[in-house]
Amino acid sequence: MTEYAEIEERHSSGGVARRPVVLVRGEGARLFDQEGREYLDLGGAHGWASLGHSHPAIVRAIAEQSARLIMQLESSYNDQRALWFADLAAVLREHLGQTDRGAITRIHPCNSGAEAVEAALKFARKATGRTKFVALLGGFHGRTLGALSATGTEQYRKPFEPLVPGFTHVAPDDVAALRAAVTEETAAVVLEIIQGEAGVRPLSAEFLRAARRRCDETGALLIIDEIQTGLGRTGRWFACEHFDLAPDVVVLGKALGGGIPMGAAAWREGLGKFDPGTHGSTFGGNPLACAASRAALRVIREESLPQKAAELGTWAMEELRSIDSPVVEEVRGRGLMIGIALKQPVTPILKELMSRGVWAIPAGRQVLRLLPPLTISRDDLERGLEIVKDVLEERR
Ligand SMILES: Cc1ncc(COP(=O)(O)O)c(C=O)c1O
């Protein structure tokens, strides 16, 4: 082990298992370790690196803003924050439309996906006066206690129980169970359109329609977690758009800050807002993150990244479906959010890919997940997929 790895092992909390490699640099779709060895990043650093590593527009925005003002709380106004609110609200209005509750214009800025989920849950209680939530088995919403309570996987929940009371979990695509679980006491239904951590599992159009309808019947809010699927990943700005689904609340994170930690919970104007003093965050909406996020939103638009994800994703999925290997069960996903379900554990395959210079990630024990930067070139993706194909075809 290198010196850096030894130090990290001595001091880390233990909550995150590490790969035996010291990454020191990133450029576009490439990562470099201490020895200068190159990895093609098909994991997109668990989905935050939609713009790749150190995109020049992000580097510039950070450099310029850090020389002006790095940090200022939401307790005063700020030029970058104001412009970021306006930019993000415009994207949300354009892509998630208008309902009888108005457009999605109210935004709580924070520092991570889990914090965005926390804010959404608190806001749903405040807006409805109700306390209960319905979420999905297999759903993943973060590791803080509220977000973990919405998360539907035993392995993450069990060691930390008791969690926040009032959460019920139903099986994805079980319309009858959802209808029974959501009542006049439900503050909100929380779900991902494609369950990422659960193995890149898309929900059915019928289930999503039923969720919207049941929320309308009971007065519950529909919170859509677009932390992993949002901002172009699935081939549209938001995965909701594939289904014409109008959420009441949407939560964002990962790609939102272009690599600077940032999350956001956003909701429709007609739902109201928090009372002063009841919610906030020291670093939430800091000028540095806002400047980086404005640059990220601009790049996503100017480089047509959602469209690129759709095109590359369709092609990539076809390539992967042509793999001739008895260990592959199914290739699924949308855009550049791809899961290859295997009939054997994924860890040895990830190791083999690493040894051949490809960085991919797992989703559960038996799914190989690909979330490449949306900026990746077709040549790089082709080369990476060729290696994935070889590794899978060699396994019997
Ligand atoms: C769908 C979804 N929601 C929430 C989270 C939590 O985000 P964070 O790790 O930034 O707290 C994640 C992280 O993987 C996620 O994929």
The ligand as an ORCA input file, in Angstrom:
! r2SCAN-3c Opt
* xyz 0 1
  C     -31.066      8.742     -6.145
  C     -30.169      9.249     -5.061
  N     -30.673     10.001     -4.072
  C     -29.914     10.491     -3.093
  C     -28.555     10.238     -3.054
  C     -27.713     10.815     -1.941
  O     -26.875     11.824     -2.428
  P     -25.571     12.253     -1.599
  O     -24.627     11.099     -1.633
  O     -25.046     13.459     -2.330
  O     -26.012     12.583     -0.227
  C     -27.979      9.466     -4.056
  C     -26.541      9.134     -4.006
  O     -26.061      8.192     -4.590
  C     -28.799      8.946     -5.088
  O     -28.306      8.182     -6.064
*
